[in-house]
Structure formats: structure tokens, C-alpha cells
Amino acid sequence: MSTPTTQDQHFLTQVFALAQRSRDEGHHPFAAIVAGADGTIIAEAMNASSADRTAHAEMNALRQASQRFSPQQLAGATLYSNAEPCAMCAGGTYWSGVGRVVYGMSEKSLLELTGSDPENPTLSLPCRQVFAAGQRPTEVIGPLREEEARVAHAGFWQNN
């Protein structure tokens, strides 16, 4: 696994706070930020899947970024997420052209929290496996700071 940068740590802190805000606003506790190679925020989003089951935070942020930048321009961008992107979000990352993913909590840890909660029927497929099936590389760093990433989820799911 590559070593996270100071910028990665900074954006993880921001995405953990945004996940808490998502929960505070009545949504599932997920958030995502897309940052350019220069460290500017291209897009940020919270989860909105209560209205649209495909409106995961990562997909929302990727849609914003893709409307403004081509896949070639996004190749140097990083998607930051408080939890490992699910198979759908990993696919969206790949198709958007974003070349790098940094996340907090693993899908395995998320499943431990959510269990059989019908609000999050976890697809237990690591994002690295999804990216490995692609024709171009996507760098993945994570899990990082899992205990901190779990805070926004504490007591949210029926399982915990």
C-alpha cells in the first residue's frame, strides 16, 4: 500500500466531518470529496440514498466532478471517502477517470457495523477487486484511521 500524504490526512479529516454532517442532516453517515492533484476541492457530497438508492456520496461527488472535468483531467484527482467505495461507487470512480482513492473504513468493518440492516445491504466486494478488473490502474490507499471513520456510524445502524 502506498503511503498517505499530509494532503490525504487533511482530506480524510474533512470527509469524516462531512460524514457526521450527513448523519446530522438525517442521511446515512457517508461523505466523499474529490480533490485535484493541486489540492483544490473539485467536488464534495453527502449521502442522499434515502431518496435515490444510487445516490451514494461517492457517486454524487463523482457526478459533480465529471460534469466539469474530462476523464483525462480527473486522472490526477483523488476520491476521499469515509468508507471504502462499494462496487457501484468503485465502478463510478473508474468510469469518471479519477485515478486515486483514499478511504477510512473498510467494507468489512462497515459490514460489522451494519450487519443485516436493510438500509445498507452491503456488497462485500473490495474496491481493489473492482479496479483490478479495469484496463487502467487506480491507486487505492486504505483503510486509514478506521476507528475515527467509525465515529459517525456509532449507534446509527440497527445492528449496533
SVG drawing of the C-alpha trace seen along z (x, -y; Angstrom):
<svg xmlns="http://www.w3.org/2000/svg" viewBox="-37 -24 41 34">
<polyline fill="none" stroke="black" stroke-width="0.4" points="0.0,0.0 1.2,-3.5 1.9,-5.9 -0.7,-8.5 0.4,-12.1 -0.2,-15.1 -2.9,-16.2 -4.5,-12.7 -4.7,-13.1 -6.1,-16.6 -8.9,-15.5 -9.7,-12.4 -10.3,-14.7 -12.6,-16.8 -14.5,-13.8 -15.0,-12.4 -16.6,-15.7 -18.7,-15.8 -20.0,-12.2 -21.0,-13.4 -22.8,-16.3 -24.6,-13.9 -25.9,-12.0 -26.8,-15.1 -28.9,-16.2 -30.8,-12.9 -28.9,-11.0 -26.7,-7.9 -23.3,-8.8 -21.3,-8.7 -19.4,-11.5 -16.9,-12.0 -14.6,-14.7 -12.8,-14.8 -9.6,-16.8 -7.4,-17.7 -3.7,-16.9 -3.1,-20.5 -5.2,-20.0 -8.2,-22.0 -11.6,-20.6 -13.3,-19.7 -16.5,-18.3 -17.9,-17.2 -21.1,-15.4 -23.0,-13.6 -25.2,-10.5 -28.7,-11.1 -29.7,-7.4 -32.9,-7.7 -34.4,-9.4 -32.4,-7.6 -30.7,-4.3 -27.9,-5.1 -27.1,-8.5 -24.2,-7.4 -21.8,-10.2 -19.1,-9.0 -21.5,-8.8 -22.8,-12.3 -19.3,-13.8 -18.2,-11.9 -21.2,-13.2 -20.3,-16.8 -16.6,-16.3 -17.5,-14.6 -19.8,-17.5 -16.9,-19.9 -13.8,-17.8 -13.0,-15.1 -11.6,-11.7 -8.2,-12.8 -8.4,-15.9 -9.6,-13.7 -6.8,-11.2 -4.7,-13.1 -7.6,-13.6 -8.3,-11.7 -11.6,-10.5 -11.7,-10.7 -14.4,-8.7 -15.0,-7.9 -15.8,-4.3 -14.4,-2.0 -16.3,-2.7 -18.8,0.1 -18.8,1.9 -21.1,-0.7 -19.0,-3.6 -15.8,-1.9 -17.2,-1.5 -18.2,-5.1 -14.7,-6.1 -13.3,-4.0 -15.6,-5.4 -15.1,-9.0 -11.4,-8.7 -10.4,-9.5 -7.0,-7.9 -6.7,-7.5 -8.9,-6.6 -8.2,-7.1 -10.7,-5.8 -11.2,-5.5 -13.2,-2.4 -13.0,0.9 -16.1,2.5 -15.5,5.4 -15.6,3.1 -18.7,1.4 -20.4,4.8 -19.5,5.4 -21.4,2.2 -24.4,2.6 -24.9,6.3 -28.2,7.2 -29.7,3.6 -32.0,3.3 -30.8,-0.3 -27.3,1.0 -27.3,4.4 -23.5,4.4 -22.0,5.6 -18.9,7.4 -16.6,6.7 -13.4,4.8 -12.9,1.8 -9.4,3.1 -11.0,6.1 -13.3,3.9 -10.4,1.7 -8.2,4.8 -10.8,5.8 -10.2,2.5 -7.8,1.6 -6.1,-1.2 -4.7,-1.4 -6.5,-3.1 -4.3,-3.6 -6.0,-2.7 -4.9,-3.8 -6.9,-2.5 -8.2,-1.6 -6.9,-4.5 -7.9,-5.8 -10.7,-3.2 -11.7,-4.0 -12.1,-7.7 -14.1,-6.7 -16.5,-4.6 -17.5,-7.5 -20.2,-8.9 -21.7,-5.4 -21.9,-4.7 -25.4,-3.8 -26.8,-4.6 -27.4,-1.1 -29.9,1.4 -27.0,3.8 -25.1,1.6"/>
</svg>
